[in-house]
């Protein structure tokens, strides 16, 4: 698309092209997350974003470069590459290993047939450094964010375009025109993402309130309900193991009645925090749910009874010697635990839940502060 043919300046086509690619990404991301949510499958939003954002960036860069790699215009998508880097590192905050970016750069050089060019290696290494700086800028709440953003983008843009200028023997006028276009597009991206960010923050808050317990900061009953439905179906359909650990705090009503509800809240927060840390030390994928007032639940897909026992014991031990300071008092609490695995008699998630709950009740009835496995 050129000025002489369409009477449209290249900067205008670049604006629509870049914003179109970004809008396409958000459309795909919204569609994918909606599909995953409708399947009731538990998922990590950030993981989906990392996979999708990285895939879109790599495919876009390599696909566009294939168009011009054998021509003298193989530098024409340089600005697009730089803007995609900013998009992935700064706006999406995707933590991609630096070695993976370097590997992609080497693949890019191989595709263009310039693996032996020193300037190409310099460009690639500086590109990785640009990613590192952009990601760092995005994850720190510093003052004057736009000034820092545009300063980093300008410094690296100037340096990277110098490599391109000398690699392809471009005139200085082309260098400055491309730099001007790049800075205009980088500024427009910043404004565009400020608008997108407001919308994303609203959605994030809605997601948090719908899935996370505001007091203990662990996932809530709604998240548990979706997870147990999904894992139950997967276990039944594919004959997979599924275990459940349920516990509640012994004599919790006594804490509220004696010290007040604020003391009870402090107990809930500390117990949830200690147990969550203890089970994540075993497996970072394990999720703790608050499913009732003082009741908590752990789902363990793929776990048989032998693998489940250490998880239950870790939760139990995390609270056993826990001391919780409150005003002038030091509160000590214990938990009772019920454990079981899915069996053929469980026709639905509620059957499974009732059996684990019965084991928890047995722990309460036989003296509390114990684990019942059955």
Secondary structure, DSSP 8 states (H G I E B T S, - for coil): --HHHHS--HHHHHHHHHHHHHHHHHHHHHHHHHHHHHTT----HHHHHHHHHHHHHHHHHHHHHHHHTTSTTTTTTHHHHHHHHHIIIIIS-----HHHHHHHHHHHHHHHT-TT-HHHHHHHHHHHHHHHHHHHHHTS--SSHHHHHHHHHHHHHHHHHHHHHHHHT--HHHHHHHHHHHHHHHHHHHHHHHHHHHHHHHHHHHHHHHHB-TTT-SB-HHHHHHHHHHHHHHHHHHT--EEEEEEEETTHHHHHHHH-HHHHHHHHHHHHHHHHHHHHHH-TT--EEE-SSSEEEEEEET--HHHHHHHHHHHHHHHHT-EEEETTEEEE--EEEEEEE--TT--SHHHHHHHHHHHHHHHHHTTSS-EEE-
